[in-house]
Amino acid sequence: MDPMHRFGLIALDSLLKQEDNDQNNIAKGIDLNMLGLDLSLDKHSHILSKTFASPWLETSRSEVEPLFTRPESFNINANEIVPVAERMPSFNDLTLFFLFYTKPRDILQELAARELNKRNWRYHKELQVWLTKDTNSEPKSIGSGAEQGTYIFFDPVTWEFVTK
């Protein structure tokens, strides 16, 4: 059915003729008395929104938020919270890499980078990856500030340690 027949005067004609189809039912709306609402009261003294929150709400409006008690174990004293900077040494390398790559321009990224540096990881600016010397082999000095050897790279794409 083309849009002229669905939404034009032809559709209005079928609505006026009271033809029974889904589109006409939507256009006419639903009788609110079918929802269990008493609409026989005076329109000015009875505001529907104060007594009827939703057709799917089974409780009164005052009981929307359920009553509950929070377990005592959920209460945390602010003095018991350890600052994240003090917790960094307890994180493993993968957690530190996660913090570094998922928290850009955040203090957590900086703290993770500092902790990785303490653990002999270095960030290669050109390759933009973290690397460290392999503990199983000693690198050989090949010139001014250059070394050749086996290094362990952390690949952030595959999330693996790669030995090269």
N, C-alpha and C positions, 0 to 999 in steps of 0.2 A: 504494500500500500504506500503510495507516494505521500510526501508531507502535506500536500494540499488536502488530501482526503483525510489524513489523520488529525490535522490541527486547524483546518480551515472551516468554512461554513458548512461543508458536508458533514464534518464531525459534530458541529453544533446542532445540525438538523437531527442527527441520530440521538443526541443527548435530549433534545426537546421531545422526541418521539418516545422517550423512555425505553430505548432498546437496551437489553441486558447484556453488557459486555464489560470487560475489566476496565477499559479506558473510561467508560461512563461512570462506573462505580467509584473510580478515583476522583473524577471531576466532581461528582456529587458529594463525596465525603462519607463519613460514617456517622450514624446516629449515636450520639453520646449516651443516650439512655440505654443502649445495648451494652455499654461498659459498666453499668451499675451506678451511674451518677443520677442523683435526683435533681433535675433541672426545673422542677415545678415551682421553685421559690421565686420571689420577686428578683428581677435582674439587678436592681440597684443595691439590694441588701445582701446579695450572695455573690461573692467573687470566687470564681471557680479555682483560680490559682492558689487560694489559701487552703483549700480542702483537698485538692487533687494535684499531687506532684507529678505523677507519671502513671500510665496505665500498667506499667510493669512493676511498680513499687507495691510490695505486699505489706509494708508496715506504715505506721503513721510518720509524718514528717519529723516529729521530735525524736524518733528512734532510728534515724538513718545511720548514725554512727553507733556501732554496737558497744555495749559495756564490756570492758576487759580490764584485767590487772596485769601490769608488767612484772615479769619475774624479777626477783631481787638480783639475780646474776646479770641482768641487763644494765643495771645501774653502774655507771663508771665514774670514778672520781677523777677529776682533771689532773690531779697529782700523780695518778697511776699511769697515765699515758706517757710512753717513752717517745721522745722526739725522733723523727724519722732519720735524722742525721746520725744518731747514736745506734740505730738499728741496721744501717747499711753494711757494716762488717759481717752481720749474721746472714745476709742474703747470698745465695749462690750466684755464680757467674751468669747463668741464663736469666735470672731475675733482674740482675743489673743491666744486662743487654736489653731486656724488655723495657725497663724504665728509661733507658737511654733513647731507644728508638720510638717509643710511644708517647713520650712526654716532651716534645720539642719546646724550646724556650721556657722551660719550667725549672724550678729549683731542683726537682727530682732528677732531671737530666744531668744537671751539673754535679749533684751529689753522686750519681751513679758513675759518671766519668771520673771523678776523683777517686772513688773506690776501685774502679778498674785500673787506674794508673798505679795505685798502691799495690795491686796484685800483678804488676809488670805487664799489663796490657797497654799497648800504644795505639793511638788512632792515626792511621795513614791518611793525610789530607787529600792526596791525589786520588787514591783508590777509594777513599771514604769507607774504610772498613777497619775493624779492630784486629790487631795481631799481637802475638807474643812469641818469644823464642821457645822452640821445642826443648824440653828439659833432657831429652834423650841424646841430643847431639849439640856440639859446640859450634857456633858460627866461626868462619874464618874471615879475618880482616883482609880486604882486597884493595884498600886505598884509604884516602882521607875521609874518615867517617863512614865508610861503606863496609858492609859485611855480607858474606854469602853463607847461607846455611838453610836449615829447615825451620820453617815458621808455621805457627798455627794461626789461621785466619778464622774470624767468625763471620759467616755469610748470613746477613740479615734476611735474604730472600728465601733461602731454604731452611734457615734457623738451625744451622749445623756448624760444627767446627771442621775446618778443612785444612789438611796439612799440605804445605807446598814447599 
